Amino acid sequence: MNEKKYLKMIEKQLKCGSPKKKEIIRQLRSDIAAAMQNGASFTDAMNEIGSPGNVAKEFNENMSDADRKNCKREKTLKIAGILFVIVLLLAIPICYLLPTTTDITESENFSEQEVTEQAKQIIQYLDEDDFESLKPLMTAQMQKLITKDVIDDARNALSDDFGSLLSWGNTYMVEVNQMGQNFAVVEITVSYENTSATYRLTFDEDMLLSGLYIR
Amino acid sequence: MIDRYERQMKKGVLEILVLKLLEKEKKYGYQLILELKEKSEELFSVKEGTLYPILYRLEEEGLVTSEWSIPQGKEVSKKYYRISGSGKEVLKDTIQLWNIFSQKVDFILEVSGNE
């Protein structure tokens, strides 16, 4: 065993705060050097001081209450620090997965007017069953999902016959950020001759429809 | 059994002995260990784990002060301990106390032995 390893082993087993540990190790290093200056070999000096376990045990037994408390405090802080890092490491991906919403009027990605116009245009195409015109306004995934049958089923759940569009109702919209992507979500109420329906449309940053919900 | 008594007795007087050894001049830990061993004819062969906590305690109580030496050449820095003014007073009082203590202990032991 060399001096560095010997002192490290003692330091590890000491039950006191870090500054006191450093002080003890520095003094032991000084004693080893003094013994070696007196002609002892490192092994002699080490044997004279004692095995790492015994040296640490003797120090620990004679340590003051304040030093013992410092050790406990440091340990508690260390555990708290580790827990904090774990919580932080868990929180970062959770925050990343959870959507956050912001006021669309302050958005750098979407224009309130453009979102409203695009939403109304899509609703009109749906009312007219004009899926050909609708197609370029949707993401590739939505193009596969949105078919006449799907829309008819959704509409029939509300009414067999909506009738003609009479007026546009309230419009609410927010910007949603999730997993590093930005979306504009708009909810718009439409009054028809026979019923009223609320559409929730989601647009990606290219203003392509990426989500649709009718109720 | 006897070891326990020996340890307790030594513990009780070590602080006085350390203060006494520092009375005339400043000394470093290893030097105190060697002197204690030599002057007590090996009765007080203390190790670092016993001596240093005593020195830390004496320093906390203001009875000794310490300073690290500035090493010359390849020399390793040493921590020197020096007795303070209040340390000298405590030493004086504890020596008196020890004298009374040992006299009374001797007396009781002698009287008890003769009864």
Interface residues (C-beta under 8 A of the other chain):
Chain A: K20 I24 R26 Q27 L28 R29 S30 D31 A33 A34 A35 Q37 I49 G50 N54 V55 A56 K57 E58 F59 E61 N62 M63 S64 A66 D67
Chain B: Y28 G29 Y30 Q31 I33 K47 E48 G49 T50 Y52 P53 I54 Y56 R57 E60 E75 V76 S77 K78 K79
